[in-house]
Amino acid sequence: MTSSPCHGRTPTCSATAIVLAVTLCLGSACSKANKSHPRGADGGNDAGSVVVQTDAATAAATDAATATLHDSATAADAGSSSTTAHDASAAGGDFPADTFLPWAGGPAYFSKWKNGPPADATFFPIAVWLQTPSNAARYKQVGINLFVGLWQGPTEPQLTTLAAAGMPTFCEQSGVFNAHLSDKTVWGWLQPDEPDNAQSNGSGGYDPCIDPQTLITARDKMIANDPTRPVWLGLGRGVSDTTWFGRGPCTGKTDMYTQYALAGDILSFDIYPVNNGIGLEAVPKGVDNLRMWSSYKKPVVADIEGSDINDTTRPTPAQIKSEVWMALVHGAAGIQYFCHRFAPSFSETDCIDDSARATGLADINKQITSLAAVLNTPSVGNGVTVKSSAADKPIDVMVKRYAHATYLFAVEMRDGSTKGSFQLRDFPKAASAEVLGEGRTLAITGGAFTDDFAAYGVHLYKITY
């Protein structure tokens, strides 16, 4: 861990801003740069409308996800789909022809650690990064259920405060950790943040990224110290923006990420599109990449910007919602918010100091929590096809079956409006779709329906018949 409260997570480190960035971060890696990704997050291939389902692994591997529909199942492409891999009836489905996409296993993944996160289908991780424990009650009010990182901790006061607030944490194996191996407040251990970035050398310059083997060895030591909890590894912008210069001499070496993935049981990454002036679709690209690099065997958490980090642009509640649901539709197993502001003044609670963002976060997180049991089921790969009326405005989807309902979560992946035409597989002649949180219902005839999407628009459908 670096010695700074921002812990390396600022978006500005261009040559003209190094002095400011180092001052703001007190010597941290300052690894986020406001460089635009040379392509859109899902490859920039906007050659045609989405018409068939193809597995996301193939899209990520070829860097051309825009030409295909995410969360689909061409088993030959990813070797992932099987009608026998999951019990469709247990998930509430009446569709025996369903095939399923690869996933890490949902809550059952955590059952191997008796002191780790709950193996509970009604729990979905909604975290916040590196906050003072005295803010835990405020964050609980907006639906946060996990603190990741404790500044210069863990300390006794930090863990006492979190326990009183009912807020669990992932923290480093430092400080008083050894006295809290039976403490139910501690759910897991934390690796150094953004090890894939160039590392501050403490003298105003930068050393290369951390060798993955160093982190694998560190994980082994953490597990030896405590085999009852998982290890969390948070990676940087290079997961999504593979040509980002902030990795120094490691830039472009994406083969390193398969090794980094071995150094954590839970993997996360950060990229902040609004603050960096790039497309929101950078977020799901990172989810696709990290899931692929971990062979779809480990949960991936997407870091989402909630603040105006360096006095540039504060994301709107609508933009935050779009980033969140883009990540979820692409298979993220959790969300972690970054809430710090470093300029023109410092605040670690910027995302909840602003009433509009606080209300927006509360609404987003409430909806996620209400859908936790749905999200914690495997995604159906062959449940729907969708066509966008605008060839350069793809719509990505995720299909779930739960309690004899079909859930279709859809996100427009570009900055522009379009109309989506959906065709559900094996549906009866008449059905209806409740558009969750919007107070409207759509009629479905023969499995077909249409809906309008604004730029980066999100629609969540609960379909019954």
Steps between C-alpha positions, in 0.01 A plus 500: 500500500621850426519756775232725359129534582417491127699177469594560140147558376499836327425551131763764430868426457592669174838669478342840559321379812762287675584765759133556585428128502793419726398779733143381514596137546791556738732283300265229376510335159239742360440258221186625331561719197250696299600332175221384275487133406578462130186287454164466662491266798360215303733538208350778295370266232162655430455336164151367558206447728504226757295213367637177645637390834870428529689430819666803661827312529532494124418869480760590760763277346455651155449857627184528290212461742293771340428283200342235722250481777657462841401223737414239247602146436693369209644209692769429245644848545546491877438142599267635764141411434329182600143402562626273774727752669217645707157388604266736316203397712688589818544851361127522441517441123263309274742493207680166470689614189686769695877507483700699751798732493815451706500644850697468820212331683320787668471498880598132516850610399550643850395186686863381511588778748321478834585861590460646153204667329169321549403218265153655494302545181335814637836676544669693219825689571465879479826641632671834546874555480727619786266688729528615860292260714314787664327549163361147500151601613474757220600245243259242635222753443573493126523120483872433541562166672880468495807714574811411298827637639578666832743792497816402694302219655348292621505666839294415807290820474432436130377145555300596810324777307422273205370227729268746672369613161456144374735570209739220394837569344785367289827637637871435490677245713669773698437696816295295747379243246645203688285581805185490287516163327168407661344845444189468281542862391803401293388312188832480321845634427620761255795502261684825412281709273564536126818292487473489120571874480839667509590535868607821670861481614452766767737743325262643242560225248358160422617141507347223287185315594521234770596155377194273522706230672566740787126527553442127462757443772332765715162331455647166601634659816164662578323167457760329721431762767124456464344241269146597608475816289549589131751748360389804296718636219418839347651581161521823301386667182710276277249217544263690271729747324771255398719768337484745791844649565460504881636146517842630395715225348220250571265681260338263253622186676154352542645150541597607854135514603451124488775484762361791702170312515674223696583747777142559614181312572290807420616727219412864434616776269441872461439731209310828528360601160315821590796641692735397217279619213458163332199280419317326781541174310856484636356347817350182349810451284701465820248253642523290184879504502549414866242222493675355195847533653380317812338225288158600638588328828521800733249775581582833337397825668477822297609827656253776416570874517267685732686827545663794324849373565724783382263790440411389148149356467274339755312198361124538504280241672394380154863451394577314822200275443612431144850405608364275776261312274748476213731325745228272633371407155854403407528269799638708788444323832513818706526878490749724682461878502786749495383808689811712555553855377852647494447843342431777557471365856517154652199291594475124524119520505443711189250253354267534799572865587306597189131431568414409140780239484414366845137452397607349170737255669231402748254428219752301296616295796148435623408359161811281489428368849140425410627298202783324684337157486450546126852627434639207698382245243681391183432703188310336216698517178236420242189668640462801272619674186487878463538740211577867538341740252828695495786284376756694705294489823512137618285372786659245735286270714501248781228238549418332830232252606374528856179394676325419171572843357747604234712805572646686205747778585590722203740793456558722197875505457564835329425869538193521279140382485366191328210254499551141605306210346510193724411140420477266797553129437226243567248748638123451484280713280424756769718632782569831671811686613502719808768765451645512848521842660324674211133440579411355160420163345558376145296241314696210347355308207664178387805591707550830313496858626671834436614784722673836466842564650659836576878541496649235728144422603418217741178295502442211738214269404321241713312279254212274597225313319 
